[in-house]
Amino acid sequence: MARPLIGRTVRRLRAERGLTQQSLATRLGISASYLNLIEHDQRAVTASLLIKLTEVLGVELAALSGSAERQLESGLREVLSDPMLGLEEVPENEVATLAASAPNAARAVLALYRAWRVAREDSSGLALPTGRRILLPNEEARDFFHDRANHFPALESAAEAIGREIGTRPSEMNHAIAERLRRVHGLAVHVGPLDGALRRHDAAARVLYLSESLPRESRGFQMAFTLMLLEAREAVDAAMAGAEPSTPEAAQLIRIGLLNYAAAALLMPYAAYLAAARELRHDIEALAARFGVSFEQAAQRLSTMQRDGARGVPFFFLRVDPAGNVGKRFSAAGFPFARFGGSCPRWVVHEAFTTPGRIRVQVSRLPDGATFLTIAQTVQGAPAHWGEPPPVHVVAMGCDITRAPELVYAEGIDLEAAAVGIGLSCRLCDRADCRSRAFPPLEHRLVLDPAEEGAAPYRFETAARAASVAPAALPVRSRRPRAG
């Protein structure tokens, strides 16, 4: 099983609230020395103490999962393993200690690494005409949503207020939104050809043009977006409070993302959607049909069900293109996405491209034992014209294996026997028997023997055998790929 991180989480939450060990221990009814052992993961936490922790720290049990600490530690491990840094192998315990004892310093290391990567690309002639950027706008926007667990109470409240005024069933929402745009804002909705565009709002002519290539659910979403653009500006400003985007482009991407969130909250009201998700056991296709939205919209909305006092299953969500590029990524479930490289080819996310339109399910187990139920399916857009390949992506989501029984997709699966070992990425994975490996791991030495060829692309010394590396073994930074 995954290494427990609850102690580090308790320490972080205590520090964020300005509490000393003694003051928190007093409130919990335990000694300061016992709390110190808990914070260093040297003592187990009983169920009764867990309940007290949630009450004293003002959080729900899900907040004590250690997902934030695990994500930070995974990022550090990935950065410190980059061969371009020229570092010797950083021991696992040192990475864990840095992430646990100095999280702000650890985040600074990640920020410096991002800056270094961009500077390196700029020096290679890849600088943008407007100058160098520390972080691309889309990455900055993605981090904004990730850091806030992809949940925005101000937007939920605004959408609920508008929804109450509209007062209609999901099956009639498209017509009701179009009528509100006409009646309240004097905005007519026209559907027709748009020369490659999907939506065009002509404020002067008071017309919202929608592309005739859009399916019904997408037209509804575009109308909902426009309505929230007109009526939810204050809520969007409240959701952006405290954020300091580094560029106008990043600020605009965040604002558009928040309007998309608000549109989804209008079409899929929180309480009704959470109740339906539990009733339908998170059957995404059934949810999409009930609320008149697309598969992707229904799946992404599930990843936002994190309201205090009414939390849904914590899901991670991502959208990937055939080249492996991640366009969207949220992780309420604590899945430690690789930030600077590709993901594991054994992950069902990539296999889904081979079965278009079919939902694929996988029990995915990371090297540290953390296990997730992953669901993936392709979604296809409309081509702009004949002969152009249609855009295809895989939408994937998943939850911790302990919540799998709440999902219809776990039916008939032996959750232990069906587990498939995956890694964050090839360079960070030390599975020695993986035939799908594209690169050797950065933290192990290659074993190169011309007299023998194994089934896996690379042979390397594992940590248990590192002390007895043969003289002929070469360091991984002098790696030579398998021929062919």
N, C-alpha and C positions, 0 to 999 in steps of 0.2 A: 504494500500500500504506500501512498505518498507520505513523505516525511512530514510529520505534524509541524505546523507553523503557527499554532494558535498563540503561543507565548509571545512571539514577535508582534503579532497583531494586537494583543493586549497592551504590550509596551508602546506601540505606535498610538493606539487610541488614548492611552493614559497621558502620553506626552502632548497630544493634540488638545487635550482638555486641561492641561496645566496642573495635573495631579502628581504628587510625589508618590513613591512606592508606599510610604507609611500611611498617607491619607487614603489611598485606594484600598490598602490592606484593611484599614480600620473599617471602612464602609462595607467591605466584604466579610468582615468577621474572621480574618485570618491574620497570621503574623506577617511582617514585612519580609522576613527571610523566606517564608514559604512562597510569597508572591514573587520574590526574586528568582526562585527556582522555577516557578511556572513560566516567567517571562523568558527564561533561557531554555525552555522546553526540556527541563530536567525533572519535571513532575507532571503527572497526568492531571487533567481537570475533570472533576466529577460532574454529573448532570446537574446537581443542585447548585454547584458553584458556577456552572455555565449560565444558569438562569439568573443568578445574582449579578454576574458580569453584564448581561444584557440590560438589566434594570439600572445598574449603577452607571454604566457607560452610555446608556440611552440608545442602544442599537438592537437590531434583531439578530437572531442566531446566524443568519447568512453572512453578516458582517464579520463574524469571527472565523471565517473559512480559511483565511490566509491567502486568498487569491491575489491581493495586491502585492504582498510580499513575494509570492511565488513568481509573479510577472516581473518584478524588479530583479529578482535573482536570475531569472532566465535571460533577461536582457543583458545583465552584467556578464554572465557566462559567455554569451554570444559575442559581445564586444571584446572581451579579454582573450578570446580565442582567435581573433583575426590575425593571420600570419603577417600581414603588412605592418603590424605594430612591432614585430620582432621581439615579443616577450617570451620568456620561458613559460612553461605551463604553470598557471596559477592554481594552487590546490583548491579543491572543492570547499574545504572548510574556510579558507580565506574569503572566497566569493560570498559564502553564506554569512560570514561575520560582517563583512562590509555592508551587505544589504540589510542585515538585521540591526547593527549598531549605529550605522551612519547612513540612513536612507536618503537624506538630502544630498550627502556627498555622492552616493551611488547614482542618484538622478543627475547630478552634475556631470559625472563621468559619461553617462549616456548622451547628455546634451553636447559635451565636448566631442564625443565620437561622431555624432551627426555632423557637427560643424567641420570636423577634420575630413570626413568623407566628401562633403560638398566642396571644401577648399581643394581637395585632391582632384575632384572632377573639373573644377574651374581651371586649375593649373594645366589640365590636359586639353584645354580648348573647349570645354563644355559650359563655359560661363554664359548666363543669360545676358541679352543685350542691356537689360536694366541693372545689371550688377549681380553680385553674389548673394545667395540666400542661405541662411543658416538652416532653414527647414522649408521644404516645399509647401505651398499653401494647402494642398490637399492632405498632406501628412499632418500639418498643424490642426486642420479642421478635424481630422480623424482622431487625433489625440484629445481634442476638446471634448468630443462625445464619449470617448473611452474613459477619460478621467472622471466624468460625471455619471458613470454607469448607465449612460444612455437613457436617463430618466429626468424629466423636467416638470416639476409640479406646476409651475406658472403656466406652462403651455397646456397641461392637462385641464387645469381650471378654466382657462379661456375657452378651450374646445368644448368643455362640458356646458358652459354658459350659453354658447352659441347653439349647441345641440339641443338644449332645453327650449330655446326660442323657436328653433325649426320644428321640433316635436314630431318627427316622423320615423317610420320603420326603416331599417337598413335597405330593404328592397326598393324603397322610394326615395332614397337619399339623393341620387343624382338629380332627379327632377326638382326636389326641394331646394337644393343648393343653387341650381340654375335660376329658380324663381326668386330666391333671396338676392342673388346678384342683380337681377332685373329690378326688383321692387325697391331694395334698399340703396343700391349703388347705380341704378340706371344703366346696367351693363348687359348688353345682349350677347348671347352665345351663338356663334356660327361655326358649323362643322364643314370643312372642305379641304381642298389641297393647299398645302403651305410651303411647297418647294423645299422640303427637307426639314423644316421646323416642326415641332410637336405642339407648341403653344405660343401664341403671340397676343399680348395684351396691348391694345391700342387705346390708351387712356383718353386721347383727344377725341377719337370717334366713339368712345364708350362701347367698344366691341371686344369680346374675348374670342379669338379665333383658335379652334382646335383642329388638329390634323385628322382627316378622314381615315388615316391609317391606324389610328389609335383604337384599341378594343374598348368596349364599354367601360370596364373597370378603370382603365387608364384615363379615359375622359373624365370620369368622376373624380379621380385623384387630382387632375389638373384644375378642375373647377374648385375643388376644396382648397388647393394651394392658393389660388387667386383670392378666394374669400378670406383666407387667413392673412394673406398679404395686406388686405384692406382693413381687417378688423382685429388683428392680433399683434399689432406693432408693439404695444406697451408690454405684452407678455414676452415677446421675443427680446425686447430690451432688458427685461428683468432676468431672463434666462442667460443673457450675455454678461450680466453684471459681474464684475471682478475679472473677466477675461481681458487679456491685453494682447490681441493679435499683432504679430510683428509686421504685417503688410496689409494694405487695403484689400488685396485679393483674398487673403486668409479670412479677414473679417467678413467679406461678402459670402465666401463659401460657408462659413459657420452660420451666417444669417439664413442663407438658403436652406441649409440642413435643418435648422430649427423650424422653418416654415413647412418643410416636408414632414417633420415630426408632428407639427400642429395639425396638418391636413390628415395625417393618419389617425391622430387622436379624435378628430371630428368624425371620420368615417367608421372608426372602431372604438367607441367610447370605453373608457377604462373598465368600469365596473361590469358592464354588459359583456365586454370581450373576455375579461378574466373568468366570469361565470361560464361563458360558452366554452372557453378553453378547458376548464375543468370538467364540464359536462361531456364534451366530445373527446376528452383525454388527449388534447393537443393535436388532434388530427388536422393538419394544416389545410388540406384540400376541403374538408368539411367547413372549417372556419372561413375560408375564402368564399365558398358558396353562400354561407349564411349572411356574410356582411357585404357581399358584392364587390370583393376586391380580388387582386391577383394573388397567386401563390407567394410571390416574393413579398408583397405588402403584408400578407397575413403572417408570414414567417418573421419578418422584421419587427412587426408589432409585438410579437411574443417576447422579443428580447428587451422590451421596455417596461415589462410588468414588475416594477421594483418600488412601488409606493409603500411608504412606511405604514405598517399595520395591515396591508393588503397585498403582500408580495406574491407573485406567481413563481413558477419554476425559474430559477436563474439560467438563462440560455446564453451561449455565445452565438454569434451570427457573422457570416461573411459571404461575400460574393467574389467569385474568381473567374478570370477569363481563361481561354484555352492555353495561353502562354504561362499561366500560373500567377499572373499579376492580381493582387488583391485590391479591389475597388472600394469595398466596404468592409468594416471589421468592428465588431463590438463584442465585449466579453464579460457579461455579468456572471457567467459561470466560472470565470477564473482560468479559462484555457490560455496557456502561455504562448501566444503566437510569436513566431520568429519575426523580428522587426526588420532585419537587414538582409534576408536571403529567402530562398524558396522553401517550401514546406515539403513534408515527407511524401514520396511517390506512392507509398503504401496506404496513405490516407484515402478514404472513400471519396473525399472531395474531388480527387483527380479521376478516380474510376468512373464517376458519374457521367463524364463526357462520353463514355463508350456506350451508354444506354440512355439516349435522349428521351426525356419525358417520363422516365421511370424513377420512382423514389428508391434510393439506395440507403441501407441502414448498416452501420458498423459499430461494434464495440471497440473503441480505440483506446489502447493503453500506452501511456508514455513511459520512458525508461525509469522514471522515479516511482512508478506504480499508479500514478493518477490515471483514472479511467473515465471515459466519457461515452455516452451514447450519441452517435453522430448521424444526422439525417442529411441527405444531399440529393438535389434534383436539378436538371438543366432547365433554364428558362431562355426563351428565344424571342428576340425582337423582330420587327418587320424591316426588311431591307428598304433603302430609299428608292430603289428602282430595280428593274429586271436586270439580272446578271450580277448584282452586288451580293456578296455573302451576307446572310442575316447575322446580326450580333448574337452570340451565344455565350451564356455564363452559367456557372453552377452556383446555386444558392444553397448554402449549408448552414446548419445550426446543430447545437447539441447541448447536453446538460451533464452534470456529474452523474456517475452511474448509480448513486444512491437514490436519485430522483427518477430513474428510468421506469420503474413500475407505474408512474403517473402518466406515461406516454403510451399511446396505442401502438407505437412502433416497436415496443419491447415485447409484445405478445408472441409467445412461442419461441423465444430466444433464451438459450442457456447463457446468461450474462457472463458467467465465469468461463465456460468452455469456448465461447465465441470470440473472446478477446483477441484482437489483432495488435501486435506490437508495432507502434509507429514512433517516430522521433520528431523533434521540432524541425530539424533540417539535417541533411547528411553530415555536414561539417560538425554538428553538435551531438550527433548520435553515436553511441559506442556499441551498437548491436553488431556483433562479429559475424553473424550468419545471414545478414541481409543481402539477398540477391538483387535487390532493386537499388542498391546504393550507387549514387552518381559520383560522390567524392569521398575520400577517406576522412576519418574524424581528425580534427585539428589537435586534439589533446593526446593522441597515441602515436606510437612509432610504427612505421610500415615494416613488414617482414617480406622481403623480396627474395624468392628462391626460384631460379630458372629451371630447376628439376621438378617443380611441382606447380600445378595450377588448380586452385580451389573453385568451388561453385560460386562463391561470392567474389565480386570484382576486386576486392582488396583484402589482404590479410594483415592484421596488425596486432600488436601486443596489447592485451587488456590491462587494466590497472593491477589486477592480481598478479600478473606476470611481468610487470614493468621492471622489477628489480633484477630480473634475470634475462634481460634483452640480449640476444646473440650479437656478437661483434658485427655480423654482416647486415644487421638491421639498420635502416636509414631513417633519420628523422622525417616526420611527415611533411615538413616544410621543404623537403627535397623530393617530394612525391613524384612518381612516374605512373601515369594511368595505364590500365590494362590495355593491351593492343586490341584494336577492333572495337 
